Amino acid sequence: MQKYLKLLNFRLDVVVRDVTGLTGLTIIKDICEGNLDPESLAKHRHYNCRKSEEEIAKALKGNNREDFLFGLKQEYESYNFYQKKITECEKMINQFLKQQINTDPTKKKLKAPDKKHKRVNKNAIKGIDLNQASYQYFGGVDLMTIEGVSHSTILSIISEVGPEGFKEFPTAKQFTSWLRLAPNNKISGGKLLSSKTPKGSNRLKIALRNAANAIGNLKDTHLSNFFKRVCYKKGRTVAVSATARKLAVIIWNMVVKQIPYKPPTEYLFLDEKRKLGLVSRIRKQIDKFALTNADLGFATN
């Protein structure tokens, strides 16, 4: 649709952020119905749109070629067709999750805490609270507490592995190796020849890498600090793979061992670590030689 809009000189992409948003789709629908007047098309502007009606009208002065209008109409109908199919898929996903949850009374009683900090994308599955559904589906394991893990990541985990699939891997290392996220160490004669990550991909690996990439844009979190340390040494590509592997290990431990995600909140700088180590050594020496305040020269009241 955006291609044919450009060919028609309707620069809708300049005045709206997304041509498939509320303003964009309403204007495209009106164009396909035969309305080519820029001023009347601009009146479809949603109140949240940053551009004014005058700016939108200036961007909608097209050449009105019939062949391009026909192509735009075909693409708009295709878009509506696929949106209808996506809605049908979402209904089936809802039915599957509800069936899995309702068959287990213990899962049905579980209640997940709200997460207002998690954004819900407009393309996220509709008609179900995925935060609550995933918490019940995994038997009280709250995967949404992990920073960077979104609704799409949860859906990928459910569709590709599920709670029983994690138990097929005895260790987290085997799980990350199956995902092709663990380094493939080639050793000959006790010498490490190569440690590259093996080639190959699957939907879950892609979802975890997308989550890791999003973590790289966060600030002052446990995983984002890890990401930035690796990125500083070896670059962003390696940092994405390393963080994706760390995510896979965390998720495996949470699902298999029923361990909640509790990242360390206190961080010590190098000088603070040295100070604590020095204090610890001094205390050991005091206890070893049974020194008193008088021996150390400390005045006591």
C-alpha positions in Angstrom: 0.0 0.0 0.0 2.8 2.4 0.8 4.5 1.7 -2.5 1.3 2.6 -4.5 0.7 5.7 -2.3 4.2 6.9 -3.3 3.5 6.2 -7.0 0.3 8.2 -6.6 2.3 11.0 -4.9 0.2 10.6 -1.8 3.0 11.1 0.8 1.0 9.7 3.7 4.1 8.2 5.1 5.5 11.7 5.7 2.6 13.0 7.8 1.7 9.9 9.8 3.9 7.5 11.6 2.2 4.3 10.4 0.0 4.1 7.3 -1.9 1.2 8.9 -2.8 3.3 11.9 -6.2 4.9 12.5 -5.6 8.0 10.4 -3.8 6.1 7.6 -6.2 3.3 7.1 -9.3 5.6 7.1 -7.7 7.8 4.4 -6.7 4.8 2.3 -10.2 3.4 2.6 -11.7 6.7 1.4 -9.2 6.9 -1.5 -10.1 3.3 -2.6 -13.8 4.4 -2.5 -13.1 7.2 -5.0 -12.5 10.3 -2.8 -9.4 12.1 -4.1 -10.0 15.5 -2.6 -7.0 16.4 -0.3 -9.0 18.6 2.1 -11.8 16.1 2.6 -9.3 13.3 3.1 -7.4 15.3 5.7 -10.6 15.5 7.8 -10.0 11.9 8.7 -7.1 13.0 10.9 -7.2 11.4 14.3 -6.9 13.8 17.2 -3.7 12.2 18.4 -1.9 12.8 15.0 0.9 15.3 15.3 0.4 16.9 11.9 -2.4 19.3 11.3 -5.1 18.9 8.7 -3.4 21.5 6.5 -0.1 19.6 6.5 -1.9 16.3 5.7 -3.9 18.0 2.8 -0.6 19.2 1.3 0.8 15.7 1.4 -2.2 14.2 -0.4 -2.1 16.1 -3.7 -1.6 13.2 -6.0 -1.6 12.5 -9.7 -4.7 10.3 -9.5 -3.5 7.7 -12.1 -6.1 5.0 -12.5 -3.6 2.1 -12.8 -2.0 3.0 -9.5 -5.4 3.5 -7.9 -6.4 0.0 -9.0 -3.1 -1.4 -7.5 -3.7 0.4 -4.2 -7.3 -1.0 -4.0 -5.9 -4.5 -4.6 -3.3 -4.1 -1.9 -5.9 -2.7 0.5 -8.2 -5.7 0.0 -5.3 -8.1 0.5 -4.4 -6.3 3.7 -8.0 -6.7 5.0 -8.0 -10.4 4.0 -4.8 -11.1 5.9 -6.0 -9.1 9.0 -9.1 -11.4 9.0 -6.9 -14.5 8.9 -4.8 -13.2 11.7 -7.9 -12.5 13.8 -9.0 -16.2 13.2 -5.6 -17.4 14.3 -5.8 -15.3 17.5 -9.2 -16.8 18.3 -7.7 -20.3 18.0 -4.7 -19.3 20.3 -7.2 -18.0 22.8 -9.1 -21.3 22.8 -6.0 -23.4 23.1 -4.7 -21.4 26.1 -8.0 -21.4 27.9 -8.4 -25.1 27.3 -4.9 -25.8 28.8 -5.6 -23.6 31.8 -9.1 -24.6 32.6 -8.3 -28.4 32.6 -6.0 -27.8 35.6 -7.8 -26.4 38.7 -4.5 -25.3 40.3 -3.5 -23.3 37.3 -6.9 -21.7 37.1 -6.6 -20.2 40.6 -3.2 -18.5 39.9 -3.1 -14.8 39.7 -0.3 -12.9 38.0 0.8 -9.4 39.3 0.1 -6.5 37.0 2.9 -5.1 34.9 2.2 -1.5 33.9 5.8 -1.1 32.6 5.3 -3.7 29.9 4.0 -2.1 26.7 1.4 -3.9 24.7 2.1 -3.6 21.0 -0.8 -2.9 18.6 0.0 -6.2 16.8 -0.1 -8.2 20.1 -2.7 -10.9 20.4 -6.2 -9.5 21.3 -8.9 -10.9 23.5 -6.7 -12.4 26.2 -4.4 -11.1 29.0 -1.2 -12.8 27.9 0.5 -11.8 31.2 -2.1 -13.7 33.2 -2.4 -16.6 30.7 1.3 -17.3 30.5 1.6 -17.2 34.3 -1.2 -19.8 34.6 0.1 -21.8 31.6 3.6 -22.3 33.1 2.2 -23.1 36.5 3.0 -19.9 38.4 6.3 -19.1 36.6 6.2 -15.4 35.8 8.4 -15.0 32.6 7.2 -11.5 32.1 9.3 -10.3 35.0 12.4 -10.6 32.9 13.3 -7.3 31.3 13.1 -7.4 27.5 10.7 -10.3 27.4 7.5 -9.1 25.6 4.2 -10.7 24.6 5.6 -11.9 21.3 8.5 -13.6 23.1 6.1 -15.4 25.4 4.0 -16.6 22.4 7.2 -18.0 20.8 8.1 -19.9 23.9 4.6 -21.4 24.2 4.4 -22.4 20.5 8.0 -23.7 20.1 8.7 -25.5 23.4 5.9 -25.3 26.0 6.4 -26.2 29.7 6.9 -29.9 29.0 9.4 -29.3 26.2 11.9 -27.7 28.6 12.0 -30.9 30.7 13.4 -32.8 27.6 16.7 -31.0 28.2 18.5 -32.2 31.4 20.6 -29.1 31.7 20.4 -25.4 30.6 23.6 -26.0 28.5 21.9 -28.6 26.4 18.9 -26.3 25.9 21.2 -23.4 24.7 23.1 -25.8 22.5 19.8 -26.9 20.9 19.0 -23.2 20.3 22.4 -22.8 18.6 23.3 -20.1 21.1 26.2 -21.9 22.8 29.7 -21.5 21.4 30.9 -24.5 19.5 34.4 -25.1 21.0 36.8 -26.9 18.6 39.8 -28.2 20.6 42.8 -30.0 19.2 45.8 -31.0 21.3 44.5 -29.0 24.2 44.4 -25.8 22.1 41.2 -23.9 21.4 41.0 -23.5 17.7 37.5 -21.9 17.4 34.6 -20.9 19.6 32.2 -19.6 17.1 28.4 -20.0 17.6 27.2 -22.7 15.1 25.0 -21.7 12.2 21.3 -22.5 12.3 18.2 -20.8 13.6 14.6 -21.4 14.7 11.7 -19.2 15.8 12.6 -19.2 19.5 16.2 -18.3 18.8 15.0 -15.3 16.7 12.6 -14.3 19.5 15.3 -14.4 22.1 17.7 -12.4 20.0 15.0 -9.8 19.4 14.5 -9.6 23.2 18.2 -9.3 23.7 18.4 -6.5 21.2 15.7 -4.7 23.1 17.6 -5.2 26.4 20.5 -3.4 24.8 18.4 -0.2 24.7 17.5 -0.4 28.4 19.2 1.5 31.2 20.4 0.3 34.6 19.2 -3.2 34.6 21.0 -6.4 35.4 20.8 -7.8 31.8 21.4 -4.4 30.1 24.6 -3.9 32.1 25.7 -7.4 31.0 24.9 -6.5 27.4 26.9 -3.3 27.5 29.9 -5.0 29.0 30.0 -7.5 26.2 29.2 -4.9 23.6 32.1 -2.7 24.7 34.6 -5.6 24.4 33.3 -7.6 21.3 30.6 -5.5 19.6 26.8 -5.5 19.5 26.4 -8.7 17.4 28.3 -10.8 19.9 26.4 -9.0 22.8 23.0 -9.9 21.3 24.0 -13.6 21.0 25.5 -13.7 24.6 22.4 -12.0 26.1 20.1 -14.3 24.2 22.0 -17.3 25.6 21.7 -15.8 29.1 18.0 -15.3 28.6 17.6 -18.9 27.5 19.4 -20.1 30.7 17.2 -17.9 32.9 14.0 -19.1 31.3 15.1 -22.8 31.5 15.9 -22.4 35.3 12.6 -20.6 35.9 10.4 -23.2 34.1 12.2 -26.4 35.1 13.4 -25.6 38.6 10.5 -23.2 39.4 12.9 -20.5 40.4 11.6 -16.9 40.3 13.6 -14.2 38.5 15.5 -12.2 41.1 18.3 -10.1 39.5 21.0 -8.6 41.8 20.1 -5.0 42.6 23.3 -3.9 44.3 26.3 -3.2 42.2 29.8 -2.4 43.6 32.5 -0.5 41.8 36.0 -1.9 41.8 37.3 0.4 44.6 34.4 -0.7 46.8 35.2 -4.3 46.2 38.8 -3.8 47.1 37.8 -1.9 50.2 35.5 -4.8 51.3 38.2 -7.3 50.6 40.8 -5.3 52.6 38.4 -4.9 55.6 37.7 -8.7 55.5 41.4 -9.5 55.6 42.1 -7.1 58.5 39.3 -8.6 60.5 40.7 -12.1 59.9 44.1 -11.0 61.2 42.6 -9.4 64.3 40.7 -12.6 65.1 43.8 -14.7 64.4 46.1 -12.9 66.7 43.4 -12.0 69.3 44.2 -8.3 69.1 42.4 -5.8 71.4 41.7 -2.1 71.1 44.7 -1.4 73.3 47.0 -3.4 71.0 45.7 -1.5 68.0 46.0 1.9 69.8 42.3 2.7 69.7 41.1 4.9 72.5 38.1 3.7 74.4 35.8 5.8 76.6 
